Amino acid sequence: MRIDALRVLRLVSGRGSARCVAGSIPPPPPGDRSELTVLDLDLILASSSPRRIELLERLELDFGTEPADVDESVISGESPHDYVARLAMAKGLSSARAGTVVIAADTAVVVDGLILGKPNDLDDSARMLRLLSGRSHEVVSGVAVIVSRPEEPQRSASAIATTTVRFAEMTEDRISWYVKTGEPTDKAGSYGLQGAAALFADEIGGSSTNVIGLPMPLLDSLFGELGLDLLDFKRPV
């Protein structure tokens, strides 16, 4: 099902981050899990990203993947935080249905207030890398978790993570070499920290998994806000 991302409510941001818990009923108090079991819930990652899949697989979680079909165009005047928050929720809603817990995320690389998405071609990839060379930029991710229990109101929690990354100076030869590896092709900002681009990352301030595409500590926190434990979804032994 295609979701019109333009119609998804934006999160209210503050102090560089945003957080929202939505639903017709409040989440249970911390530690109160009497009404919450995961036996009747399927965990869904609304993405086909190999990086996000790998991060969840490291926890040995039992989950399925459903690539989200949403319009990822930036609205004129939209801030990077509003952009990733809106898309994360839109992606989550595209897979949400009764009996599921959906994880959705959207990540953008931001430099000088400009949102860098996935490159259009090799030339565009090189252009982005030149913008990042020898300076700091931000990696901003919106994350949404949507719980849909049969015959109960749908509930969700969402938030934003921001990581600062500083790149070393990149020569034209190194930019050309990296572009030709093919690694930047499907990555926001035209690089992948978990791959060869680690050669260029001088400093990282914040969550490293955020740069990869899914800030795991934040995800764990969102599950807690909804009265769930992420590790309850581990594969049966």
N, C-alpha and C positions, 0 to 999 in steps of 0.2 A: 504494500500500500504506500502510495506516495504522499508525503506530508508537505504542505505548504509552509515552509519555515518562516515566511514573513508574518504568519498569523500566530506564531508561538509567543507567548508573553515573555518579555525580557526580565532578567533578574535585576534587582536593585543593588547597585554596587556601592561600595564605600571603602575608603582607605586601601585602595588597590586590590580589593577582593570582593567577591559577592557570594552570598549564601542564601539559600531559600529551601524551606520545607513546605510542601503543599499537600493539601488533601482535605477531605471533608471531616476527618477525625484526626485528633492530634496523635503523634507517635507515642508509644508507651514510654514510661519513665525508664531511665537507664537501668539495666539489670532486670527489668520486668519482661520476661519472654514467655509468660504463661500462655498467651494467646497466639504465639508466633512459632510455628514450626516450618521447616523448609521441605518437608516430605511431599507436599503437594505443589511445590513451586519449581519451575524449570528456570535455570539461569541462562540468560541470553546476552551475548555481546553483539550490539548493533553495529558491527564493523567487520570488515574482512582484512583489516590491517595485520600483517604478519607480526609487527612489533607488539601490538596490543594483545594479540593471541598468545604470543610467547610469554608476555608478562603474567597473564592469567595462568598459563600452563605451568609456570614455575611454582605456583601454589598448589598444583595438582587438583585444580578445580574441575568439576564436571559441568561443562557448559557447551552451548551451541552458538553458532555464529549466523547472523542475518544482516548482510550489508544493507545499510540504510539508503533509501532513494529520496534524497532531499535536494532542493535547490540551494547551492552553497554560494550564491552571489552575495556580495556585500551590499547592504543598503547604503545609499548615499548619506554620509555624515555619521555612520554607525561606528562606534568605538570598537577597538579590538576586543575588549571584555564583553561588550554586549553581543558582538558577532559570535564568539565561540560559545557563549552561554545559550544564545538562541538556537544555534545549530545543534548543540549537544541535546537540548530538550526535544528538538524536532526529530532528531535521529532516534531518540529513545521512544518517542510516541509512535514512530513508524513501526516498531516491533512489539509494542506493549499490547498484551491481550490477557484474558483471564488465565490465571495459573502460572504467571511468569514474573521474574525479577529481571529487568532489563538494565544493562550497563551501556551507557553511550558517552562518547567524548568527541570533542573537536579541538584541534590544536592549530595555532597559528604562530608564525614567527613575525615579530614586530620590530621594525627599526625606523626611527624618526617618525613614529606614529603610523607608518605604512605597513599594512598587512601583507605579508608574503605568503602566498599559498603554494600549491605545487607548480613547478615550472611548466611552461607550455612546450618548450623544446630545449635543445642543448644551448642555444644562444641565450635563452631566458634564464636557464640554470646558471650560466656563467655570469650573467648580469646580477643575479641575486647574490652570488658569492662575492662579487666585487663590492657590493653594498655592505656585506658583513665583515669583510677583511679588515683586520687591525682595529676593531672596535667592539663595543658591547651591544647586545641586542636582548630582547625579551622573548621568551617562549611562553605563550599563554594558552592554557587549556581549560575548556569548560567541561565539566563532568556532571552527568545526570544519572540517577538511579530511580527507576520507576517500579513500584510493587503493585501488581494487579492480582488480588485474590478473588476467587469466585464469590459472587454475591456480597462483595464488600467494596466500599469506595476506593478508588485508585489513589495511591499516595506516592509522593516523589520527594527527593532531596537533591539539591544541586549546588554546585560551588565552582569557584575558579581558582586555579593555581598559576602562579607566575614564577618563572625561573630566569635569572640573568646569566647569559653566556657571553664570554669574551673570546673572540677569535684572534689568533695571531695574524700578522701580515701574511697574505697569500700572494705569491708571485703569479704572473700570468701562466707560467709553465705548470705550476701546481694546480691552478684552477682548471687548466685544460686537461691535466692528468685526471683530476678527480671527476670532472664532468664525463670523461670518456669511460670511467669505471661503470657508469650506468646507475650507480647508487643514488644520485640525487633525483632521479626521474619521478618517483612517486611520493616525494617527501616535501612537506611544508618547509619553505625557506631553502629548499634545494640541498639539504644535508641530513645525514643520519648520525647522531652522536654514537650510536652503538656500533657503527662501522668505521670506515676509513677516515671519516671526518673527525674522529677523536684526535687525529694528528694535529688539528688546527685549534682545538678548544683549549685555550690557556687557563681559563677560570670558569667555574660554575657556582652560582649562588642560588641555592634552592634545591628542589627535588630533581634528581637526575632522571627518574622515571617519567617525570613530566616532559622532559625534552624528548624522550623516546616516544611519548604519545599518550601515556596514561599514568597520572600521578597516583601511585599505589597507596601511600599513607592517606591521601585525601579520599580515595575510593573507600578505604576501610572505615574512615570516619563517617562517611555518608551512610554506609550500611548500619553503623551503630546508631545514627540519628533515627533510622527507620526501625530500630529494635531488632536488627538482624546482625548476624556474625558472618562475615565473608567466608571464613574457614568452615562454616557448616555446610558449604557447597562443595567440599572436597570429594573427589571420586571415591566410591566405595572400595575398601581394601579387599 
